[in-house]
Amino acid sequence: MVLEVTSPRAPCATFRGWMGITGWVKTFTDAAMPGAYLRVVAPGTVSAGDEIVVSHRPDHEVTVAAMFRSLTIDTD
């Protein structure tokens, strides 16, 4: 299976409601450590314990966390 990172994961109202914790979205945003949404490039099977190999990493310094911060708390 081959996956590609497409964007940072941001909290939504549905997930906030499911968590049921007051201030959870602010806590999540302030931590600025989101996961990532992925796109399936080549389908396959993944099982617990399978090795994960990063086959390509862009040569720029833009990370999912940096992108999340620029979209949420550090918009300058």
C-alpha positions as CSV (number, residue, x, y, z in Angstrom):
1,M,0.0,0.0,0.0
2,V,1.2,3.5,-0.8
3,L,-0.2,6.5,1.0
4,E,0.4,10.3,0.5
5,V,-0.1,13.0,3.1
6,T,-2.6,15.5,1.8
7,S,-3.3,17.9,4.7
8,P,-3.3,18.2,8.5
9,R,-6.2,16.9,10.5
10,A,-8.2,19.6,12.2
11,P,-10.9,19.1,14.9
12,C,-14.5,19.3,13.8
13,A,-17.7,19.9,15.7
14,T,-18.7,16.2,15.4
15,F,-15.5,15.0,17.0
16,R,-15.6,17.7,19.6
17,G,-19.1,16.5,20.6
18,W,-17.9,12.9,20.7
19,M,-15.0,13.8,23.0
20,G,-17.3,15.6,25.4
21,I,-14.4,17.6,27.0
22,T,-14.9,21.3,27.5
23,G,-12.0,23.2,25.8
24,W,-10.8,20.2,23.9
25,V,-10.6,22.0,20.5
26,K,-8.4,24.7,22.1
27,T,-6.2,22.2,23.8
28,F,-5.8,20.2,20.5
29,T,-5.1,23.4,18.5
30,D,-2.6,24.8,21.1
31,A,-0.7,21.5,21.1
32,A,-0.2,21.9,17.3
33,M,0.5,18.3,16.8
34,P,-2.2,17.1,14.4
35,G,-2.3,13.9,12.6
36,A,-2.6,13.9,8.8
37,Y,-5.2,13.0,6.3
38,L,-3.8,10.5,3.8
39,R,-4.7,9.6,0.2
40,V,-4.4,6.0,-1.1
41,V,-2.0,6.1,-4.0
42,A,-1.7,2.3,-4.4
43,P,-4.1,0.0,-2.6
44,G,-3.0,-2.9,-0.5
45,T,-3.3,-4.6,2.9
46,V,-1.9,-3.2,6.1
47,S,-1.8,-5.2,9.3
48,A,-0.8,-4.4,12.9
49,G,3.0,-4.6,13.2
50,D,3.7,-4.0,9.5
51,E,6.8,-1.8,8.9
52,I,6.2,1.7,7.7
53,V,8.7,3.1,5.2
54,V,8.9,6.8,4.2
55,S,9.7,6.5,0.5
56,H,9.7,10.2,-0.3
57,R,10.2,13.3,1.8
58,P,10.1,16.8,0.1
59,D,13.2,18.8,0.5
60,H,11.4,21.8,2.0
61,E,10.9,22.4,5.7
62,V,7.0,22.5,5.6
63,T,5.7,19.9,8.0
64,V,2.1,18.9,8.8
65,A,2.5,20.5,12.2
66,A,3.9,23.8,10.6
67,M,1.0,23.8,8.1
68,F,-1.5,23.3,10.9
69,R,-0.1,26.1,13.0
70,S,-0.1,28.5,10.0
71,L,-3.8,27.7,9.4
72,T,-4.9,28.0,13.0
73,I,-2.7,29.8,15.6
74,D,0.1,31.5,13.8
75,T,-1.6,32.9,10.7
76,D,1.1,35.6,10.2
